[in-house]
Amino acid sequence: MTSWTPGTPSEETLADDHLLAAWLADEAGRRLLAVREEGLEGKALKDAGDAAAHELLMDLLGQYRPGDAVLSEEGKDDKARLEADRVWIVDPLDGTREFSEPPRDDWAVHVALWQRGAGDGSTGPGDLVAGAVAQPALGETFTTGAAPVVPPRTSDKPRIAVSRSRPPEWAHGLAEELGAELVPMGSAGVKVISVTRDITDAYVHAGGQFEWDSAAPVAVARAAGLFTSRIDGTPFVYNADDVYLPDLIVCRPELADQVVAWVTSNGVGQD
């Protein structure tokens, strides 16, 4: 097994939830890169990555934010979080398939913080207040603490991020409506972050996701000034009793009206 130990956060990091989210995502990413060097393949590599990143994040949050609740894809859903004022929503390894196929880099670590009483009231009693998405194989972490500045679009036509393994049929109709091209890639978080990086201009999903799939990417996308919503244009609600949150739209603001109008008029996500 590759020798690896986590670092120690600075006092500044411990005092700032944005910095801590980024540090946690970075540390989990470093752990995952070490797992990739252990010589495992296929399912063994996937399972080892999921377990190592989850255990690390649970240990670090228990050490540095012991009073907060945690909702993790790889952990048991403790409903006590519904009464908590602060809940970390994490996906220790988003894009497990891509992680298991070195040297692919389209996988990520998601760390987000939901807080009761945050937001403007439009999304219920609480909202996301911090988040980070690490792409360890790229050596980059995108965070609400230093939100990405979305550059002007460099392509002649819009680009829509889609699953590289299961692109939905309706995506071709949306692409035709926008005069866009489809860009396949792995990991929900990578797809969202691709919009902030001018790799794509929109990501629309209706095939089923959970809170941990979108919380951190949506937090970062919001901070970057992108449009984010459910498939019908309504706001996201996090730390719900049912963590199934199957759909999302993330896109450049100038595309939002056209995207929402098309997906709603064509019944996307309603079957």
C-alpha positions in Angstrom: 0.0 0.0 0.0 1.2 3.5 -0.9 2.4 5.5 2.2 0.2 8.5 2.6 -0.9 10.8 5.5 -3.2 13.8 5.4 -1.9 17.3 6.0 -2.9 19.7 8.7 -5.2 22.7 8.0 -3.9 26.2 8.9 -5.7 28.3 11.5 -7.0 30.5 8.6 -8.4 27.4 6.9 -10.1 26.2 10.0 -11.8 29.6 10.5 -13.3 29.8 7.0 -15.7 27.2 5.7 -14.9 28.0 2.0 -11.2 27.3 2.7 -12.0 24.2 4.7 -14.2 22.8 1.9 -11.3 23.3 -0.6 -8.8 21.8 1.8 -11.0 18.7 2.5 -11.5 18.2 -1.3 -7.8 18.6 -1.9 -6.9 16.0 0.8 -9.4 13.5 -0.4 -8.0 14.0 -3.9 -4.5 13.4 -2.7 -5.7 10.2 -1.0 -7.3 9.0 -4.2 -4.2 9.7 -6.3 -2.3 7.6 -3.8 -4.9 4.8 -4.1 -4.4 4.9 -7.9 -0.8 4.1 -7.4 -1.4 0.9 -5.4 -1.7 -1.4 -8.5 -5.4 -2.2 -8.2 -7.6 -2.4 -11.2 -11.3 -2.5 -12.1 -13.8 -3.0 -9.3 -11.1 -3.4 -6.7 -9.8 0.1 -7.6 -13.3 1.6 -7.6 -14.1 0.1 -4.2 -10.8 1.1 -2.7 -11.2 4.7 -3.9 -14.7 5.0 -2.7 -13.8 3.7 0.8 -10.5 5.6 1.2 -12.0 9.0 0.3 -15.1 8.5 2.4 -13.2 7.4 5.5 -10.8 10.3 5.2 -13.5 12.9 4.8 -15.5 11.4 7.7 -12.4 11.4 9.9 -11.4 15.0 9.0 -14.9 16.4 9.4 -15.2 14.6 12.7 -11.9 16.1 13.8 -12.3 19.7 12.5 -16.1 20.2 12.5 -17.3 17.7 15.2 -20.6 19.6 15.8 -21.7 19.4 12.1 -23.7 16.6 10.5 -22.5 14.8 7.4 -24.3 13.4 4.4 -22.0 11.2 2.3 -22.8 9.0 -0.7 -20.8 6.2 0.8 -22.2 6.5 4.3 -25.5 5.7 6.2 -28.0 8.5 6.0 -28.3 9.7 9.6 -31.7 11.5 9.7 -30.4 13.6 12.7 -29.0 15.8 9.9 -32.6 17.1 9.4 -32.4 18.8 12.8 -28.9 20.0 12.4 -28.0 23.6 11.6 -25.0 22.7 9.5 -24.7 19.7 7.2 -21.7 18.8 5.0 -22.8 17.1 1.8 -20.0 15.1 0.2 -19.4 12.8 -2.7 -16.0 11.3 -1.9 -15.5 10.1 -5.4 -17.7 11.3 -8.2 -16.9 9.5 -11.5 -15.8 6.2 -10.0 -15.7 4.6 -13.5 -13.3 7.3 -14.8 -11.2 7.1 -11.7 -10.7 3.4 -12.4 -9.4 4.1 -15.9 -6.0 5.9 -15.5 -4.9 8.3 -16.8 -8.5 9.7 -17.2 -8.9 13.0 -15.3 -12.7 13.5 -15.5 -13.5 12.4 -12.0 -13.8 14.6 -8.9 -14.3 15.1 -5.1 -17.3 17.1 -3.9 -17.5 18.9 -0.6 -20.4 21.3 0.2 -21.8 22.9 3.3 -25.5 23.5 3.8 -26.6 25.8 6.6 -29.9 26.5 8.2 -31.2 30.0 7.8 -29.0 30.7 4.8 -30.3 32.0 1.5 -33.1 34.3 0.6 -35.9 32.0 1.7 -36.7 30.8 -1.8 -35.2 27.4 -1.2 -36.6 26.7 2.2 -35.1 27.1 5.6 -31.5 26.6 4.5 -29.1 26.7 1.6 -25.6 25.9 0.4 -23.1 28.3 1.8 -19.7 26.9 0.7 -18.4 24.3 -1.7 -15.4 22.9 -3.5 -14.9 20.5 -6.4 -11.5 19.0 -6.8 -10.3 17.4 -10.0 -7.2 15.7 -8.5 -5.8 14.3 -11.8 -5.8 17.9 -13.1 -4.3 19.3 -10.0 -7.1 21.8 -9.7 -9.8 22.6 -7.1 -12.7 24.9 -7.8 -14.2 26.6 -4.8 -16.7 29.2 -3.6 -13.9 30.8 -1.7 -12.2 32.0 -4.9 -15.0 31.5 -7.4 -14.0 30.8 -11.0 -14.3 33.7 -13.4 -16.1 32.4 -16.4 -14.3 33.6 -19.5 -16.1 34.8 -22.6 -17.3 31.9 -24.8 -14.6 30.9 -27.3 -16.6 28.5 -29.4 -18.6 29.5 -32.5 -21.6 27.6 -31.2 -22.8 26.4 -27.7 -21.5 23.2 -26.2 -23.6 20.9 -24.0 -21.9 18.4 -21.6 -23.4 14.9 -21.7 -22.5 11.5 -20.3 -19.8 9.7 -22.2 -21.5 6.4 -21.5 -25.3 7.1 -21.5 -26.1 10.4 -23.4 -29.9 10.9 -23.4 -31.8 10.9 -26.6 -33.4 14.2 -25.9 -30.0 15.9 -25.7 -29.8 15.8 -29.5 -33.1 17.8 -29.7 -31.8 20.4 -27.2 -28.5 20.7 -29.2 -30.5 21.2 -32.4 -32.6 23.9 -30.6 -29.5 25.8 -29.5 -27.4 25.1 -32.6 -25.0 23.3 -30.2 -22.7 20.4 -30.2 -22.6 17.6 -27.5 -19.4 17.1 -25.5 -19.2 13.7 -23.7 -17.3 13.4 -20.4 -17.5 11.6 -17.1 -18.5 12.8 -13.5 -21.4 15.1 -12.8 -19.1 17.5 -11.0 -16.7 17.6 -14.0 -19.6 18.4 -16.3 -20.8 21.3 -14.1 -17.2 22.7 -13.7 -16.7 22.4 -17.5 -19.2 25.3 -17.9 -17.1 27.5 -15.6 -14.0 26.6 -17.6 -15.4 27.4 -21.0 -15.1 23.8 -22.0 -18.9 23.7 -22.3 -21.7 26.2 -22.0 -24.5 24.1 -20.5 -25.1 20.8 -18.6 -28.6 19.5 -18.4 -29.4 16.3 -16.6 -32.6 14.4 -16.0 -31.6 10.8 -15.5 -31.4 10.6 -11.7 -29.0 12.0 -9.2 -28.8 12.6 -5.5 -27.9 15.6 -3.3 -24.2 14.7 -3.2 -24.0 14.6 -7.0 -24.8 18.3 -7.4 -24.4 20.2 -4.1 -20.7 21.2 -4.3 -20.7 21.7 -8.1 -23.9 23.9 -7.9 -22.4 25.9 -5.1 -19.3 26.6 -7.2 -21.4 27.3 -10.3 -23.6 29.8 -8.4 -20.5 31.6 -7.1 -19.2 31.9 -10.6 -22.4 33.6 -11.7 -23.8 30.7 -13.7 -27.5 29.9 -13.9 -28.5 26.9 -11.8 -31.9 25.3 -11.3 -34.0 22.1 -11.4 -35.1 20.9 -14.8 -38.3 23.0 -14.5 -36.4 26.2 -13.5 -37.2 26.0 -9.8 -34.5 26.3 -7.1 -32.7 23.3 -5.6 -33.6 22.2 -2.1 -30.8 20.5 -0.1 -30.7 18.6 3.2 -34.2 17.2 2.4 -35.6 14.0 4.0 -35.5 12.3 0.6 -32.0 12.9 -0.9 -33.0 12.0 -4.4 -32.5 15.1 -6.5 -32.7 13.8 -10.1 -32.2 16.7 -12.4 -30.4 20.0 -12.9 -29.6 22.7 -15.3 -26.3 24.6 -15.2 -25.5 27.0 -18.0 -24.4 30.4 -19.0 -27.0 33.0 -18.0 -27.7 34.0 -21.6 -28.8 30.5 -22.5 -31.0 29.9 -19.4 -34.4 31.1 -20.8 -34.0 29.1 -24.0 -32.8 25.9 -22.2 -35.6 26.0 -19.6 -38.2 26.7 -22.2 -37.1 23.8 -24.4 -36.8 21.2 -21.6 -40.2 22.1 -20.1 -42.0 22.2 -23.4 -40.6 18.9 -24.4 -41.4 17.1 -21.1 -37.8 16.3 -20.3 -37.6 14.6 -16.9 -41.3 13.9 -16.7 -41.3 10.3 -17.9 
